[in-house]
């Protein structure tokens, strides 16, 4: 089979090459991948922490080619979306735990489903961790990104007053249609305190967002795309109680993926794909993502398994 493997001599730290077929554990299914999406964290890992030759990737959708030996999970032929911290999504075949798999209903594009796991579930779980939403003011920084666009929609569905913060007017396009009541460039115009913050930017933005928290409010730190340090003024964290909480999405995504797929199928949630193309164009997609030229998710279409040697290796 073929996969995007780590190669730190290339600009993207990835190259398309032959790779060994994965061997499924008893609690895993074997999936022929049709689509995979890209996330900042895994791309940074490819550049900095991973070893050459590794097959990374968290999110993938495709068709089940072998059911789990322990009887759990979907059967052969099922259309599924999958997640795995161990990687393996950037390949033609993936072995993945059934606890991180959901069946994709007919009528939902597998490319859309591939965009859901990390971005969609992170948004859902971070909002849940932030507390009740109905009637509360929710600030989402980095709102034009993959997590941000899902968070805007889910917060609006939960009855919140949603403030979407972006880096430029252009990046804010379409967010009002997704449910944002306010779309702001930076936080200078946000004067009234907010109850919940989902921050994926970090750095000075995190500091500014924390300053705007109401008493009893909560900030969920879900990312750090700015790559800048956060420096608080003296005594900025001393005063009436409000909290800054570190966030990790975790695993066991099947129930939450099913929830998102239901909302998607009902037309109450949309998947915003800002870049889509063949995985042979992965370098282009990664460059656009790091260059902040992708509104929403970047999705790669994976070439199908061939016959003969390609299918056997």
ABEGO torsion letter per residue (X at the ends): XBBBBBBAABAAGBBBBBBBBBBBBAABBBBBBABBBBBAAAAAAAAAABBBGBBBEABBBEBBABBBAAGBEBBBGBBBBBBBAAEGABBABBBBBAAABBBBBBGBBAAAAAAAAAAAAAAAAAAAAAEBABGBBBBBBGAABAAAAAAAAAAAAAGBBBBBBBABAAAABGAAAAGBABBBBEAAABABBBABBBBAAEEAAAAAAAAABBBGBBBBBABBAAGBBBBBBBGAABEBBBBBBBBBAEBGAAAAAAAAAAAAAAGABBBBBABBBBAAAAAAAAAAAAAGABBEBBBBBBBBBBBEAAAAX
